[in-house]
Amino acid sequence: MKPIVFGTDGWRGVIADDFTFERVAVVSHAAGRYFHEEGTAAQGLAIGYDNRFASAEFAALAATMLTRQGIAVSLSACSIPSPVLSFHIVRHTLGGGLMITASHNPAQYNGVKIKPWFGGSASPEATKAIERLANALLGDPIIDEARAKGANPTLLATDDFVAGYVQHVLRFVDLDAIQGAQLGMMVDALYGSSIGVLDRALAEAGVRVRLLHGEHNPGFGGLHPEPVPDNLRALMREVTEHGLAGAVASDGDGDRLSAVTEAGDYVSPHHVFALLLIHLVEGRGMTGGVVKTVSTSTMINQLAERYDLPLHETPIGFKYIAQLMMEDDILIGGEESGGIGIKGHIPERDATLAALLLAEMMAMRKTTLGGLMRLLRERVGEHAYDRIDLKLTAPVTPEQRERLRALVPDAMNGVPLTDMSERDGLKLWFANGDWLLLRASGTEPVLRVYAESDAMDKVQALLKAGVELVERASIERAAT
């Protein structure tokens, strides 16, 4: 029987292949056992779900498996972003929870995220423990017995998770400033579970909101629910037609954010992260450490140095950022994919709070998103970034990783190599400050190639060199 394997942020698989009702029952039961062993199950657990195919049914099954272990379960009354589940756990001092979602993965995927009592991403130790328990339970008749009994109704409550969350995030921002600015913004929900939450929070803050891709569509309208340029072409067109101050876009489970200016120009998560760091320090007078993952822009390094704030770099995965937010005084933590966590909120990424803070920044500075981008360039200069996702025929093996490392040249495109890091993937630094990162995905058979420079033509040249390096290492790519 194919093993259950947890990746960077939970367990994900292709629906009806390795993500099935039987295997969701196993993972849910294993999670319940884990929370029992940790001593937090007695506080009760929460379950949320996104807009993917059968997510509500998978969530109901998870509730069955947990209540059959004597655990009280609070089940969301509707699809929700992952941060809403996290906040609900913290607000009600629950022992943790499960989120049925595959985040930004394509529509054929679904998954389960594990949320501990603090609402953030589960640690690698926690997910490994649940993975071991799950694989030991494969084929165990106790799973079928629990499923057949159904949920224990005395331990199951269906609750509104959204209203309290929206009230909470609105308290973070200056509503008078936002309302006075009379901002208009477009929201692209990409058919994800931020529908009715991200747009609602902005509207209640006083923003005139136009919602795009706001219908329930488990196939995501043929789009990949990740807010990257190829998936935001409609947003880029439409934002220019309505005289708005800018636009924001979130992913499938509403924890990642990118943006688009009023002129239709893409604002990457790197730029959103940098803008919010400027706003928190210059606009709000806040202090604390800054955390970034290995694939995140050096704009963050420049700003941390400018403000004399301690900078931490972690492997990819918000769980590493969450851990630092729990242990230290962290002002902001973010990753290349658009997840940003803010001091004073839950130790978790949250697209809705990030969007509210962008609106507040525009309101306080009396400008558009394009105006904020001009401000950012004044602070850090020009930064260009891009990423290529290479689909593979199989996951990258340790032997292939070693072969890739051995093939690294002394220079690329005529620029000498100055440093190499294997903190997470293979990151190459060059004499002009450019960098290239090669990293295998933790959730799907994909090898990602990342690059940053001061101009897009240099970025594309670096990416091309990175792809050629992958091919020389004989890492086989899938047909596209």
KETI-253349 format. One record per residue (C-alpha): residue number from 1; residue in three letters; chain; z, y, x. Coordinates in steps of 0.1 Angstrom, whole numbers, plus 5000, padded with zeros to 4 digits. Each point is the difference from the previous one (the first is absolute). Layout:
R  pos  code  unit    up  north  east
R  NUM   Ala     A     Z      Y     X
...
% end
This chain:
R  pos  code  unit    up  north  east
R    1   Met     A  5000   5000  5000
R    2   Lys     A  4990   5034  5014
R    3   Pro     A  5031   5018  5013
R    4   Ile     A  5013   5033  4986
R    5   Val     A  4997   5027  5027
R    6   Phe     A  5016   5035  4998
R    7   Gly     A  4981   5028  5017
R    8   Thr     A  5007   5036  5009
R    9   Asp     A  5014   5009  4966
R   10   Gly     A  5008   4969  4979
R   11   Trp     A  4979   4971  4990
R   12   Arg     A  4964   5004  4988
R   13   Gly     A  4972   4976  4991
R   14   Val     A  4968   4996  4981
R   15   Ile     A  5006   4995  4962
R   16   Ala     A  4995   4965  4988
R   17   Asp     A  4996   4988  5036
R   18   Asp     A  5033   5003  5019
R   19   Phe     A  5015   5026  4976
R   20   Thr     A  5007   4978  4969
R   21   Phe     A  5027   4998  4974
R   22   Glu     A  5015   4969  5017
R   23   Arg     A  5003   5018  5033
R   24   Val     A  5013   5033  4985
R   25   Ala     A  5027   4978  4984
R   26   Val     A  5008   4986  5033
R   27   Val     A  5002   5033  5018
R   28   Ser     A  5021   5016  4972
R   29   His     A  5024   4970  5001
R   30   Ala     A  5003   5003  5037
R   31   Ala     A  5006   5038  4998
R   32   Gly     A  5028   4993  4975
R   33   Arg     A  5016   4975  5023
R   34   Tyr     A  4997   5025  5029
R   35   Phe     A  5018   5027  4979
R   36   His     A  5027   4975  4991
R   37   Glu     A  5005   4992  5037
R   38   Glu     A  5002   5037  5009
R   39   Gly     A  5026   5005  4973
R   40   Thr     A  4980   5026  4981
R   41   Ala     A  4986   4980  4971
R   42   Ala     A  5032   5006  4980
R   43   Gln     A  4991   5037  4998
R   44   Gly     A  4968   4991  4981
R   45   Leu     A  4963   5003  5010
R   46   Ala     A  4971   5021  4988
R   47   Ile     A  4963   4990  4996
R   48   Gly     A  4970   5023  4999
R   49   Tyr     A  4963   4993  4999
R   50   Asp     A  4967   5018  5005
R   51   Asn     A  4967   5001  4980
R   52   Arg     A  4984   4969  5016
R   53   Phe     A  4987   4970  4981
R   54   Ala     A  5030   4981  4985
R   55   Ser     A  5026   5021  5018
R   56   Ala     A  5021   5004  4968
R   57   Glu     A  4999   4962  4995
R   58   Phe     A  5009   4993  5036
R   59   Ala     A  5029   5025  4996
R   60   Ala     A  5012   4982  4969
R   61   Leu     A  4999   4967  5019
R   62   Ala     A  5020   5015  5028
R   63   Ala     A  5026   5011  4975
R   64   Thr     A  5002   4964  4987
R   65   Met     A  5006   4986  5034
R   66   Leu     A  5028   5025  5008
R   67   Thr     A  5018   4999  4967
R   68   Arg     A  5000   4962  5003
R   69   Gln     A  5021   5005  5031
R   70   Gly     A  5025   5020  4980
R   71   Ile     A  4988   5033  5013
R   72   Ala     A  4998   5030  4976
R   73   Val     A  4965   5015  5001
R   74   Ser     A  4988   5035  4990
R   75   Leu     A  4962   4997  4993
R   76   Ser     A  4979   5032  4999
R   77   Ala     A  4986   5007  4965
R   78   Cys     A  4966   5010  5016
R   79   Ser     A  4980   4999  5032
R   80   Ile     A  5016   5023  5026
R   81   Pro     A  4995   5011  5036
R   82   Ser     A  5021   4981  5026
R   83   Pro     A  5021   5031  5008
R   84   Val     A  5011   5001  4963
R   85   Leu     A  5014   4965  5003
R   86   Ser     A  5017   5010  5033
R   87   Phe     A  5017   5030  4984
R   88   His     A  5011   4980  4970
R   89   Ile     A  5017   4975  5023
R   90   Val     A  5019   5028  5018
R   91   Arg     A  5008   5020  4969
R   92   His     A  5016   4970  4983
R   93   Thr     A  5016   4985  5032
R   94   Leu     A  4981   4967  4995
R   95   Gly     A  4998   4973  5026
R   96   Gly     A  4963   5003  5005
R   97   Gly     A  4968   4992  4982
R   98   Leu     A  4964   4986  5000
R   99   Met     A  4968   5020  4996
R  100   Ile     A  4969   4981  4988
R  101   Thr     A  4972   5018  5019
R  102   Ala     A  4975   4996  5027
R  103   Ser     A  5002   5038  5008
R  104   His     A  4966   5012  5013
R  105   Asn     A  4984   4965  5003
R  106   Pro     A  4967   4993  4981
R  107   Ala     A  5002   4990  4963
R  108   Gln     A  4999   4962  5007
R  109   Tyr     A  5034   5002  5017
R  110   Asn     A  5035   5002  4986
R  111   Gly     A  5034   4998  5017
R  112   Val     A  5037   5003  5000
R  113   Lys     A  5020   5027  5019
R  114   Ile     A  5037   4994  5006
R  115   Lys     A  5023   5030  4996
R  116   Pro     A  5036   4998  5012
R  117   Trp     A  5030   5019  4986
R  118   Phe     A  4990   5032  5018
R  119   Gly     A  4966   5002  4984
R  120   Gly     A  4979   4999  5032
R  121   Ser     A  4978   4973  5014
R  122   Ala     A  5017   4967  5009
R  123   Ser     A  5006   4993  5036
R  124   Pro     A  4979   4974  5019
R  125   Glu     A  5032   4979  5001
R  126   Ala     A  5003   5001  4962
R  127   Thr     A  4963   4992  4993
R  128   Lys     A  5001   4971  5026
R  129   Ala     A  5031   4986  4983
R  130   Ile     A  4983   5001  4966
R  131   Glu     A  4968   4985  5014
R  132   Arg     A  5020   4971  5014
R  133   Leu     A  5018   4994  4967
R  134   Ala     A  4967   5002  4981
R  135   Asn     A  4982   4975  5021
R  136   Ala     A  5029   4976  4998
R  137   Leu     A  4997   5003  4961
R  138   Leu     A  4963   4992  4998
R  139   Gly     A  4997   4969  4977
R  140   Asp     A  5037   5000  4991
R  141   Pro     A  5005   4990  4963
R  142   Ile     A  5027   5026  4996
R  143   Ile     A  4972   5026  4998
R  144   Asp     A  4982   4984  4971
R  145   Glu     A  5034   4994  4982
R  146   Ala     A  5009   5037  5002
R  147   Arg     A  4965   5011  4989
R  148   Ala     A  5002   4976  4970
R  149   Lys     A  5033   5015  4988
R  150   Gly     A  4987   5036  5000
R  151   Ala     A  5020   5031  5007
R  152   Asn     A  5037   5001  4990
R  153   Pro     A  4999   5028  4974
R  154   Thr     A  5037   5009  5005
R  155   Leu     A  4992   5010  5036
R  156   Leu     A  4967   5018  4995
R  157   Ala     A  4996   5037  4990
R  158   Thr     A  4968   5019  4997
R  159   Asp     A  5005   5036  5012
R  160   Asp     A  4983   5034  5004
R  161   Phe     A  4999   5005  5038
R  162   Val     A  4978   5031  4999
R  163   Ala     A  5019   5028  4983
R  164   Gly     A  5030   5000  5023
R  165   Tyr     A  4977   4998  5031
R  166   Val     A  4980   5030  4989
R  167   Gln     A  5031   5020  4993
R  168   His     A  5012   4991  5035
R  169   Val     A  4969   5010  5020
R  170   Leu     A  4997   5033  4980
R  171   Arg     A  5034   5010  5013
R  172   Phe     A  4985   4999  5036
R  173   Val     A  4976   5029  4995
R  174   Asp     A  5001   5037  4991
R  175   Leu     A  4988   4998  4964
R  176   Asp     A  5000   5038  4996
R  177   Ala     A  4977   5004  5030
R  178   Ile     A  4976   4973  4988
R  179   Gln     A  4999   5013  4964
R  180   Gly     A  4995   5036  5012
R  181   Ala     A  4971   4990  5022
R  182   Gln     A  4980   4986  4970
R  183   Leu     A  4985   4973  5022
R  184   Gly     A  4973   4977  4987
R  185   Met     A  4996   4966  5017
R  186   Met     A  4980   4968  4994
R  187   Val     A  5017   4966  5003
R  188   Asp     A  4980   4969  5008
R  189   Ala     A  5022   4970  4990
R  190   Leu     A  4972   4976  5011
R  191   Tyr     A  5010   4980  4969
R  192   Gly     A  5033   4992  5016
R  193   Ser     A  5036   5000  4987
R  194   Ser     A  5006   5036  5008
R  195   Ile     A  4983   5008  4967
R  196   Gly     A  5025   5017  4978
R  197   Val     A  5024   5007  5029
R  198   Leu     A  4982   5020  5027
R  199   Asp     A  4980   5021  4975
R  200   Arg     A  5031   5003  4977
R  201   Ala     A  5023   5013  5028
R  202   Leu     A  4975   5026  5011
R  203   Ala     A  4994   5011  4964
R  204   Glu     A  5037   5003  4993
R  205   Ala     A  5004   5020  5033
R  206   Gly     A  4975   5026  4985
R  207   Val     A  4967   4988  5015
R  208   Arg     A  4969   4999  4979
R  209   Val     A  4989   4965  5005
R  210   Arg     A  4966   4983  4996
R  211   Leu     A  5003   4962  5002
R  212   Leu     A  4972   4979  5014
R  213   His     A  4998   4962  4997
R  214   Gly     A  5030   5000  4978
R  215   Glu     A  4991   4970  4978
R  216   His     A  5014   4965  5003
R  217   Asn     A  4973   4980  5018
R  218   Pro     A  5012   4969  5020
R  219   Gly     A  4967   4999  5018
R  220   Phe     A  5006   5037  5012
R  221   Gly     A  4965   5009  4987
R  222   Gly     A  4984   4983  5030
R  223   Leu     A  5020   5022  5023
R  224   His     A  5024   4989  5028
R  225   Pro     A  5033   5016  4989
R  226   Glu     A  5006   5017  5034
R  227   Pro     A  4997   5038  5002
R  228   Val     A  4974   5001  5028
R  229   Pro     A  4968   5020  4999
R  230   Asp     A  4977   4972  4988
R  231   Asn     A  5021   4996  4969
R  232   Leu     A  5004   5037  4993
R  233   Arg     A  4964   5011  4997
R  234   Ala     A  5005   5008  4963
R  235   Leu     A  5031   5020  5007
R  236   Met     A  4982   5020  5027
R  237   Arg     A  4973   5009  4976
R  238   Glu     A  5021   5008  4970
R  239   Val     A  5027   5021  5017
R  240   Thr     A  4974   5026  5010
R  241   Glu     A  4989   5004  4963
R  242   His     A  5033   5012  4985
R  243   Gly     A  5013   5028  5021
R  244   Leu     A  5031   4981  5011
R  245   Ala     A  5023   5005  5030
R  246   Gly     A  4993   4965  5012
R  247   Ala     A  5005   4963  4991
R  248   Val     A  5021   4970  5009
R  249   Ala     A  4993   4963  4998
R  250   Ser     A  5024   4970  5001
R  251   Asp     A  4995   4963  5006
R  252   Gly     A  5004   4970  4977
R  253   Asp     A  5038   5001  4999
R  254   Gly     A  5006   5037  5004
R  255   Asp     A  5017   5001  5034
R  256   Arg     A  4972   5014  5021
R  257   Leu     A  4983   5034  4998
R  258   Ser     A  4970   5018  5013
R  259   Ala     A  4984   5032  4988
R  260   Val     A  4968   5020  4995
R  261   Thr     A  4996   5038  5004
R  262   Glu     A  4986   5023  4974
R  263   Ala     A  4967   4998  5019
R  264   Gly     A  4999   4962  4998
R  265   Asp     A  5010   4993  5036
R  266   Tyr     A  5021   4969  5006
R  267   Val     A  5036   5006  5012
R  268   Ser     A  5012   4968  5017
R  269   Pro     A  5035   4987  4998
R  270   His     A  5005   5011  5036
R  271   His     A  4993   5036  4989
R  272   Val     A  5022   4996  4969
R  273   Phe     A  5029   4987  5023
R  274   Ala     A  4995   5030  5024
R  275   Leu     A  4999   5025  4971
R  276   Leu     A  5032   4987  4985
R  277   Leu     A  5017   5001  5034
R  278   Ile     A  4991   5037  5003
R  279   His     A  5012   5007  4965
R  280   Leu     A  5033   4982  5004
R  281   Val     A  5008   5019  5032
R  282   Glu     A  4984   5034  4995
R  283   Gly     A  5001   5003  4962
R  284   Arg     A  5033   4982  4993
R  285   Gly     A  5019   5004  5033
R  286   Met     A  5008   4963  5002
R  287   Thr     A  5007   4980  5032
R  288   Gly     A  5001   4964  5011
R  289   Gly     A  4981   4974  5018
R  290   Val     A  4963   4992  4995
R  291   Val     A  4987   4964  4998
R  292   Lys     A  4963   4989  5003
R  293   Thr     A  4983   4967  5004
R  294   Val     A  4978   4991  5029
R  295   Ser     A  4968   5008  4980
R  296   Thr     A  5010   5035  4990
R  297   Ser     A  4986   5032  5014
R  298   Thr     A  5013   5018  5031
R  299   Met     A  5002   5031  4977
R  300   Ile     A  5034   4987  4992
R  301   Asn     A  5010   4999  5037
R  302   Gln     A  4988   5036  5004
R  303   Leu     A  5020   5012  4970
R  304   Ala     A  5032   4981  5009
R  305   Glu     A  4998   5016  5035
R  306   Arg     A  4993   5034  4985
R  307   Tyr     A  5031   4998  4978
R  308   Asp     A  5021   4982  5027
R  309   Leu     A  5006   4970  4977
R  310   Pro     A  5005   4965  5013
R  311   Leu     A  4970   4978  4995
R  312   His     A  5000   4962  4994
R  313   Glu     A  4970   4977  5001
R  314   Thr     A  5001   4966  4982
R  315   Pro     A  4977   4971  4993
R  316   Ile     A  4979   5002  4969
R  317   Gly     A  5019   4992  4968
R  318   Phe     A  5023   5024  4981
R  319   Lys     A  5028   4975  5004
R  320   Tyr     A  5005   5013  5035
R  321   Ile     A  5001   5036  4989
R  322   Ala     A  5024   4991  4972
R  323   Gln     A  5024   4984  5025
R  324   Leu     A  5001   5032  5021
R  325   Met     A  5005   5021  4969
R  326   Met     A  5030   4978  4992
R  327   Glu     A  5014   5002  5035
R  328   Asp     A  4993   5036  5011
R  329   Asp     A  4995   5036  4988
R  330   Ile     A  4963   4998  4992
R  331   Leu     A  4982   5030  4985
R  332   Ile     A  4967   4983  4993
R  333   Gly     A  4983   4967  5008
R  334   Gly     A  4964   4991  4994
R  335   Glu     A  4971   4977  5008
R  336   Glu     A  4963   5002  5003
R  337   Ser     A  4994   4983  4967
R  338   Gly     A  5016   5029  4981
R  339   Gly     A  5036   4988  4994
R  340   Ile     A  5025   5028  5006
R  341   Gly     A  5038   5000  4996
R  342   Ile     A  5021   5031  4997
R  343   Lys     A  5036   5008  5009
R  344   Gly     A  5024   5000  4970
R  345   His     A  4978   4976  4979
R  346   Ile     A  4999   4962  5002
R  347   Pro     A  4991   4986  5034
R  348   Glu     A  4965   4991  4987
R  349   Arg     A  4965   5015  4999
R  350   Asp     A  4992   5019  4968
R  351   Ala     A  4967   5015  4990
R  352   Thr     A  5014   5020  4971
R  353   Leu     A  5026   5018  5020
R  354   Ala     A  4975   5007  5028
R  355   Ala     A  4976   5015  4974
R  356   Leu     A  5028   5022  4985
R  357   Leu     A  5009   5013  5035
R  358   Leu     A  4963   5008  5007
R  359   Ala     A  4999   5020  4967
R  360   Glu     A  5032   5018  5010
R  361   Met     A  4985   5008  5034
R  362   Met     A  4969   5015  4984
R  363   Ala     A  5021   5020  4975
R  364   Met     A  5023   5014  5027
R  365   Arg     A  4972   5010  5023
R  366   Lys     A  4978   5012  4971
R  367   Thr     A  4970   4980  5012
R  368   Thr     A  4978   4970  4992
R  369   Leu     A  4999   4967  5018
R  370   Gly     A  4972   5013  5020
R  371   Gly     A  5022   5029  5011
R  372   Leu     A  5027   4975  5011
R  373   Met     A  4974   4982  5021
R  374   Arg     A  4991   5032  5018
R  375   Leu     A  5037   5006  5006
R  376   Leu     A  5003   4965  5015
R  377   Arg     A  4971   5005  5024
R  378   Glu     A  5017   5032  5012
R  379   Arg     A  5031   4979  5008
R  380   Val     A  4984   4969  5017
R  381   Gly     A  4963   5007  5006
R  382   Glu     A  4972   4977  4989
R  383   His     A  5007   4963  4994
R  384   Ala     A  4975   4974  4988
R  385   Tyr     A  5009   4965  4990
R  386   Asp     A  4983   4970  4985
R  387   Arg     A  5004   4962  4995
R  388   Ile     A  4977   4971  4996
R  389   Asp     A  5012   4968  4983
R  390   Leu     A  4982   4969  5014
R  391   Lys     A  5001   4971  4976
R  392   Leu     A  5005   4968  5018
R  393   Thr     A  4992   4963  4993
R  394   Ala     A  5036   4991  5009
R  395   Pro     A  5032   5017  5012
R  396   Val     A  5001   5010  5037
R  397   Thr     A  5016   4973  5022
R  398   Pro     A  5023   5007  5029
R  399   Glu     A  4973   4988  5024
R  400   Gln     A  4976   5025  4986
R  401   Arg     A  5026   5028  5004
R  402   Glu     A  5004   4990  5036
R  403   Arg     A  4963   4999  5006
R  404   Leu     A  4997   5035  4984
R  405   Arg     A  5026   5014  5023
R  406   Ala     A  4984   4985  5031
R  407   Leu     A  4967   5017  4991
R  408   Val     A  5014   5035  4998
R  409   Pro     A  4979   5022  5025
R  410   Asp     A  5013   5027  5023
R  411   Ala     A  4981   5026  4981
R  412   Met     A  4983   5005  4967
R  413   Asn     A  4971   5024  4994
R  414   Gly     A  5006   5014  5035
R  415   Val     A  5037   5008  4994
R  416   Pro     A  5026   4982  5021
R  417   Leu     A  5026   4978  4984
R  418   Thr     A  5035   5013  5008
R  419   Asp     A  5023   4977  4980
R  420   Met     A  5001   4969  4978
R  421   Ser     A  5026   4990  4974
R  422   Glu     A  5005   4967  4982
R  423   Arg     A  5028   5012  4977
R  424   Asp     A  4979   4991  4970
R  425   Gly     A  4964   4990  5007
R  426   Leu     A  4983   5013  5031
R  427   Lys     A  5001   5038  5005
R  428   Leu     A  4980   5017  5027
R  429   Trp     A  5007   5035  5013
R  430   Phe     A  4974   5021  5019
R  431   Ala     A  5002   5029  5024
R  432   Asn     A  4988   5025  4974
R  433   Gly     A  5027   4991  4975
R  434   Asp     A  4978   4979  4979
R  435   Trp     A  5012   4965  4988
R  436   Leu     A  4986   4968  4986
R  437   Leu     A  5020   4973  4982
R  438   Leu     A  4989   4965  4992
R  439   Arg     A  5023   4982  4975
R  440   Ala     A  4997   4969  4978
R  441   Ser     A  5012   5006  4964
R  442   Gly     A  5032   4983  4989
R  443   Thr     A  4987   4995  4964
R  444   Glu     A  4964   4989  5001
R  445   Pro     A  4974   4987  5026
R  446   Val     A  4990   5034  5013
R  447   Leu     A  5001   5016  5034
R  448   Arg     A  5005   5037  4999
R  449   Val     A  4986   5024  5026
R  450   Tyr     A  5016   5034  5001
R  451   Ala     A  4991   5031  5021
R  452   Glu     A  5010   5036  5004
R  453   Ser     A  4984   5029  5020
R  454   Asp     A  4993   5037  4996
R  455   Ala     A  4965   4994  4984
R  456   Met     A  4985   4975  4977
R  457   Asp     A  4971   4991  5022
R  458   Lys     A  5025   4990  5027
R  459   Val     A  5020   4979  4975
R  460   Gln     A  4968   4982  4989
R  461   Ala     A  4992   4992  5037
R  462   Leu     A  5034   4986  5005
R  463   Leu     A  4998   4979  4969
R  464   Lys     A  4966   4986  5011
R  465   Ala     A  5015   4991  5034
R  466   Gly     A  5029   4983  4982
R  467   Val     A  4977   4980  4978
R  468   Glu     A  4980   4989  5031
R  469   Leu     A  5032   4989  5017
R  470   Val     A  5009   4979  4969
R  471   Glu     A  4966   4984  5001
R  472   Arg     A  5003   4993  5038
R  473   Ala     A  5033   4982  4993
R  474   Ser     A  4981   4976  4976
R  475   Ile     A  5020   5010  4970
R  476   Glu     A  4977   4988  4972
R  477   Arg     A  4992   5026  4972
R  478   Ala     A  4993   4990  4965
R  479   Ala     A  4966   5007  4985
R  480   Thr     A  4999   5033  4979
% end
